[in-house]
Amino acid sequence: MKMVLGCRNFGWPIIGCAGVLLALASFVITPFRVTHADISSTLLKPNFSTRTTNTSAIPTQGFSRESEIESLSKSYKEIAKTALVVENWPEGNSIFFKDEDGVFTIPSFPEEDAPLAVVAMLDRNENARNILSECGKIFASFLSDLRAALVGSAADYDSNENKTDAIGSGTESFVGFDNTTSSLTAEIDRCIWRVPVGTHHITVAVFQEHPSILARESDKQKWRRVEEDVAEEVFSQVSSYQEENSVVIGAPILHLESLLLTRDGALLAGFVDTSPSSSFQHLRTSALQIAASIVDGDLTSRPKNLIHVTLGRLLALPEDLSDAQRTEANSLVRRYNTEILPAQTSYLHESIQPQGATFELTELTMIRDIVWTLQKIREYGSWTIDNR
């Protein structure tokens, strides 16, 4: 187990756009609560750090490898379909908000109130990093096709594109443009959000959101601060339990199942866990159960049922687009979700050698997300998940 104290700041850009203020319709926030009775029947006794090789002691809750894969695959297809019925793609996203100058920015939180979560930091995993680098190139291709469809030509676009769109390229800001770039292209570029290098991640479990992200007033009223001594105890118990029982739980084997554009403008890489014992779901469930036994009251978080990485997002399109231009944008999204992205997913499995678009997840980290999407974090430490 690696203990890390203090914060890491990856830096974050601010972007502007003439588009409308976005509303996040795709996130529904619900509380999660597991009672002590639930835990006592599914987790180890007398404490979570007890080592075991007894598979019956690991929480199963009826996990089935085949049903988990089928369920996730269906979910990704449904998400892709919903992007095709949006009248004016992309639909809103209220996480990114506009300040008084009309500039899109990203929420930040006081460290003591920042969302508390377990994540997989994928830039630390060589195979995952290679897969995401190729996926980033696909996002760049989509943006280029979108500009061409709306502007008529991408020829005047800044050559900076080639170095800023590639994930892992060493840059971490939004794409630049110079005075020769058309005003429409410039407006589009201001609305592009790319994941800063070093922050690509899969969220395993969120224990506590910040109330500003919670949608329902009832959830906001349930929220309360998780004090540092409690957070440290959550880290100690979750990391000890999962690391010491990793031989039984096993390391998730994450297989790229789908690339898809969402209705609110994101390009997602959706994975399924092909490990024999649905290891990822065991890790997610045990983390939530242990946290619920330590934190007083309900856990408030957006449900995390997918295994996905956000590769980038188009936050809006300029307000003054013509009906014909909006139709072009919608048609391009349809073509990508129904033809191009499925073909690219298959191609990545064939072209990435030797393992295809699949990687083993062997390390998890608990963090506070001080600037949303891990652009500044307080890292409690990491632990190893290894079945060898």
C-alpha positions in Angstrom: 0.0 0.0 0.0 1.4 3.4 -0.9 0.5 6.3 1.3 0.4 9.8 -0.2 -0.2 12.9 1.8 -0.9 16.3 0.3 -2.4 17.6 -3.0 -1.5 17.3 -6.6 -2.5 20.0 -9.0 -2.6 19.0 -12.7 -3.6 22.5 -13.8 -6.8 23.3 -15.5 -7.8 25.6 -18.4 -10.8 27.8 -18.6 -12.8 28.0 -21.8 -15.4 30.3 -23.2 -18.2 29.9 -25.7 -21.2 31.8 -26.9 -23.4 28.8 -26.4 -26.2 28.5 -23.9 -25.8 27.5 -20.2 -25.9 23.8 -20.1 -28.1 21.6 -17.9 -26.9 18.1 -16.9 -29.8 15.8 -17.7 -27.9 12.6 -17.8 -26.8 12.5 -14.2 -29.3 11.4 -11.6 -28.1 11.5 -8.0 -29.2 9.0 -5.4 -28.1 8.2 -1.9 -26.4 4.9 -1.2 -26.7 3.3 2.2 -25.7 -0.1 3.6 -26.6 -1.0 7.1 -24.3 -2.7 9.6 -26.5 -5.8 9.2 -25.9 -5.9 5.5 -22.1 -5.6 6.0 -22.0 -8.3 8.7 -23.6 -10.8 6.3 -21.3 -10.1 3.4 -17.9 -8.9 4.5 -15.3 -10.3 6.7 -15.4 -10.4 10.5 -14.2 -9.3 13.0 -12.8 -6.5 10.8 -12.3 -5.7 7.2 -8.5 -6.0 7.3 -8.5 -9.7 8.2 -6.9 -11.7 5.5 -8.8 -14.6 4.0 -8.6 -17.1 1.2 -12.2 -18.1 1.7 -14.1 -17.0 -1.4 -17.4 -17.2 0.4 -16.3 -14.3 2.6 -16.0 -11.9 -0.3 -19.3 -10.0 -1.1 -20.8 -11.5 -4.2 -24.4 -10.3 -4.3 -25.2 -12.6 -7.1 -22.5 -11.3 -9.5 -22.3 -13.1 -12.7 -19.6 -12.4 -15.3 -21.9 -13.0 -18.2 -24.7 -11.0 -16.8 -22.4 -8.1 -15.9 -20.9 -8.0 -19.4 -24.3 -8.2 -21.0 -25.7 -5.5 -18.8 -22.9 -3.1 -19.4 -22.9 -3.8 -23.2 -26.6 -3.0 -23.3 -26.1 0.2 -21.3 -23.5 1.5 -23.6 -25.7 0.8 -26.6 -28.6 2.6 -24.9 -26.5 5.7 -24.1 -25.3 5.8 -27.7 -28.9 5.7 -28.9 -30.0 8.5 -26.7 -27.5 10.8 -28.4 -29.4 10.2 -31.7 -32.7 11.6 -30.5 -31.4 15.0 -29.2 -32.8 17.8 -31.3 -29.8 20.0 -31.0 -26.7 18.0 -30.1 -25.0 18.4 -27.7 -27.6 18.6 -24.9 -26.8 20.5 -21.7 -24.2 19.7 -19.0 -24.5 21.8 -15.8 -21.2 20.6 -14.2 -19.3 22.9 -16.5 -20.8 26.4 -15.9 -20.4 29.9 -17.2 -19.1 32.7 -15.1 -20.3 36.3 -15.4 -18.1 36.8 -18.5 -19.6 33.9 -20.3 -16.6 31.7 -19.8 -17.0 28.0 -19.2 -15.2 26.8 -16.1 -15.0 23.7 -13.9 -16.2 23.5 -10.3 -13.7 23.5 -7.5 -14.4 22.7 -3.8 -12.8 23.4 -0.5 -10.5 20.5 0.2 -12.4 19.4 3.3 -15.7 19.2 1.4 -14.4 17.9 -1.9 -15.9 14.7 -3.3 -14.4 11.5 -1.7 -13.8 8.6 -4.1 -11.9 5.5 -5.1 -10.5 5.8 -8.6 -8.1 4.0 -11.0 -5.5 6.4 -12.2 -5.1 5.1 -15.8 -2.1 7.2 -16.8 -0.1 5.1 -14.4 -1.0 1.9 -16.3 1.1 1.5 -19.5 -1.4 -0.6 -21.3 -4.4 1.6 -20.4 -2.4 4.7 -21.4 -1.7 3.2 -24.8 -5.3 2.4 -25.4 -6.5 5.9 -24.3 -3.9 7.5 -26.6 -5.4 5.8 -29.6 -8.9 6.7 -28.4 -7.8 10.3 -28.1 -6.9 10.3 -31.8 -10.4 9.2 -32.6 -11.8 12.2 -30.6 -9.5 14.4 -32.7 -10.9 12.9 -35.9 -14.4 13.6 -34.8 -13.7 17.2 -34.0 -12.0 17.6 -37.4 -15.0 16.1 -39.1 -17.4 18.3 -37.1 -15.5 21.5 -38.1 -15.5 20.4 -41.7 -19.2 19.8 -41.6 -20.0 23.2 -40.0 -17.4 25.4 -41.5 -17.1 23.7 -44.8 -13.4 23.1 -44.5 -10.9 22.4 -41.7 -8.0 23.6 -43.8 -7.6 26.9 -41.9 -7.5 25.1 -38.5 -4.4 25.7 -36.5 -1.8 23.0 -36.9 -1.7 22.9 -33.1 -4.5 20.3 -33.5 -2.1 17.4 -34.0 -0.3 17.9 -30.7 -3.2 18.9 -28.5 -5.7 16.3 -29.3 -3.6 13.2 -28.7 -4.0 11.9 -25.2 -0.6 11.5 -23.5 1.1 13.9 -25.9 2.5 16.1 -23.1 0.0 18.9 -23.4 -2.9 19.5 -21.1 -4.8 22.5 -22.4 -7.5 23.3 -24.8 -6.6 23.5 -28.4 -5.2 26.9 -29.5 -6.1 29.0 -32.5 -4.6 32.1 -34.1 -6.0 35.2 -35.8 -6.3 33.4 -39.1 -8.8 30.9 -37.8 -12.4 31.5 -38.8 -14.7 32.9 -36.1 -17.0 29.9 -36.3 -14.1 27.5 -35.8 -12.8 29.6 -33.0 -16.2 29.5 -31.3 -16.3 25.7 -31.7 -12.8 25.4 -30.3 -13.7 27.4 -27.2 -16.3 24.8 -26.3 -14.0 21.8 -26.5 -12.9 20.2 -23.2 -10.0 17.7 -23.2 -8.9 15.6 -20.3 -5.6 17.0 -19.0 -2.7 14.6 -19.2 -2.3 12.7 -16.0 -6.0 12.7 -15.0 -7.5 9.9 -17.1 -9.4 7.7 -14.7 -12.1 5.2 -14.0 -14.3 5.9 -11.0 -14.8 2.8 -8.9 -16.9 4.4 -6.1 -17.9 7.9 -4.9 -18.5 8.0 -1.2 -19.6 11.6 -0.9 -20.3 14.3 -3.5 -20.2 18.0 -2.9 -23.8 19.5 -2.4 -23.3 21.8 -5.4 -23.2 18.7 -7.7 -26.3 17.1 -6.1 -29.4 17.6 -8.1 -32.2 16.9 -5.6 -32.8 19.1 -2.6 -33.4 16.1 -0.4 -29.9 14.8 -1.2 -28.4 18.2 -0.5 -30.1 18.2 3.0 -28.6 14.7 3.7 -25.1 15.9 2.8 -22.6 16.5 5.6 -18.9 16.9 5.7 -16.7 13.8 6.0 -14.0 14.8 8.5 -10.4 13.9 7.8 -10.1 11.4 10.5 -13.1 9.5 9.1 -11.8 9.8 5.6 -8.4 8.4 6.8 -10.3 5.5 8.4 -12.2 4.8 5.2 -8.9 4.7 3.3 -7.3 2.4 5.8 -10.2 -0.1 5.9 -11.0 -0.2 2.2 -7.3 -0.4 1.1 -6.4 -3.0 3.7 -9.4 -5.2 2.9 -9.0 -5.1 -0.9 -5.3 -5.4 -1.0 -5.1 -8.2 1.6 -7.9 -10.2 -0.2 -6.8 -9.4 -3.8 -5.8 -13.0 -4.4 -9.4 -14.0 -3.9 -11.0 -10.9 -5.5 -8.7 -10.9 -8.4 -7.6 -8.1 -10.7 -10.2 -6.8 -13.2 -9.4 -7.4 -16.8 -11.0 -4.5 -18.6 -11.9 -4.9 -22.3 -12.9 -2.0 -24.5 -16.5 -2.7 -25.3 -17.6 0.5 -26.8 -16.6 4.0 -28.0 -19.6 6.3 -28.0 -20.8 9.9 -28.1 -23.3 10.9 -25.4 -26.2 13.2 -25.7 -24.3 15.9 -23.6 -21.3 15.9 -25.9 -18.8 13.5 -24.3 -16.8 10.8 -26.0 -16.7 7.8 -23.7 -14.6 4.6 -23.7 -16.8 2.0 -22.2 -15.2 -1.1 -20.7 -16.4 -4.5 -19.5 -14.7 -6.7 -16.9 -13.8 -10.1 -18.4 -12.1 -11.4 -15.2 -13.5 -14.8 -14.1 -15.1 -13.5 -10.9 -16.4 -10.1 -11.8 -13.6 -8.5 -9.9 -14.4 -4.9 -10.6 -17.9 -5.2 -9.2 -16.5 -6.8 -6.1 -14.1 -3.9 -5.6 -16.9 -1.3 -6.2 -19.4 -3.0 -3.8 -17.0 -3.7 -1.0 -15.6 -0.2 -1.1 -19.1 1.3 -0.8 -20.1 -1.2 2.0 -17.0 -0.5 4.0 -17.4 3.3 3.7 -21.1 3.1 4.7 -20.1 1.3 7.8 -17.7 4.0 8.8 -19.4 7.2 7.6 -22.3 8.3 9.8 -25.5 8.7 7.7 -26.3 8.1 4.1 -23.6 8.2 1.4 -24.6 10.7 -1.3 -23.2 10.2 -4.7 -24.1 9.9 -8.3 -24.6 6.2 -9.1 -21.5 4.6 -10.8 -22.8 1.6 -12.7 -20.6 1.9 -15.8 -16.8 1.3 -16.2 -15.9 4.2 -18.4 -13.4 6.8 -19.2 -14.3 10.3 -20.5 -12.0 11.2 -23.3 -13.2 14.7 -24.0 -16.4 16.7 -24.4 -17.9 19.3 -26.7 -19.8 21.5 -24.2 -21.9 23.4 -26.7 -22.1 24.7 -30.3 -22.5 28.3 -31.2 -26.0 29.6 -30.8 -26.2 31.2 -34.2 -25.8 28.0 -36.2 -28.3 27.6 -39.0 -30.9 24.7 -39.0 -28.9 23.1 -41.8 -25.7 23.2 -39.7 -27.4 21.7 -36.7 -28.7 19.0 -38.9 -25.2 18.3 -40.2 -23.9 18.1 -36.6 -26.7 15.6 -35.6 -26.1 13.5 -38.7 -22.4 13.3 -37.9 -23.1 12.1 -34.4 -25.4 9.5 -35.8 -22.7 8.3 -38.3 -20.1 8.1 -35.6 -22.3 6.2 -33.1 -23.7 3.8 -35.6 -20.8 3.2 -38.0 -17.4 4.8 -37.3 -17.0 4.3 -33.5 -18.1 0.6 -33.6 -15.6 0.0 -36.5 -12.9 1.9 -34.6 -13.4 -0.2 -31.5 -12.9 -3.4 -33.5 -9.9 -1.9 -35.2 -8.2 -1.0 -31.8 -8.6 -4.6 -30.7 -6.8 -5.8 -33.8 -4.1 -3.1 -34.0 -2.9 -2.8 -30.4 -0.5 -5.6 -29.8 -0.1 -7.9 -28.1 -3.1 -7.6 -25.8 -5.6 -5.7 -27.9 -7.7 -3.0 -26.3 -7.6 -4.8 -23.0 -5.7 -4.1 -19.8 -5.4 -5.5 -16.3 -6.4 -3.1 -13.5 -3.9 -3.6 -10.7 -3.9 -0.4 -8.6 -6.6 1.8 -7.0 -6.3 5.2 -5.3 -8.5 7.1 -2.8 -8.7 10.8 -3.5 -10.6 14.0 -2.8 -11.5 15.6 -6.1 -10.7 19.3 -5.3 -11.0 20.5 -8.9 -13.5 18.4 -10.7 -12.3 15.6 -13.0 -9.2 15.1 -10.9 -7.5 18.3 -12.1 -6.5 18.9 -8.5 -6.7 16.2 -6.0 -5.8 15.3 -2.4 -4.4 11.7 -2.7 -4.7 9.5 0.4 -2.8 6.6 -1.1 -2.9 3.7 -3.5 -3.1 -0.1 -3.1 -2.4 -3.1 -5.3 -5.0 -5.5 -6.7 -3.0 -8.5 -7.9 -4.2 -12.1 -8.1 -0.7 -13.4 -8.5 
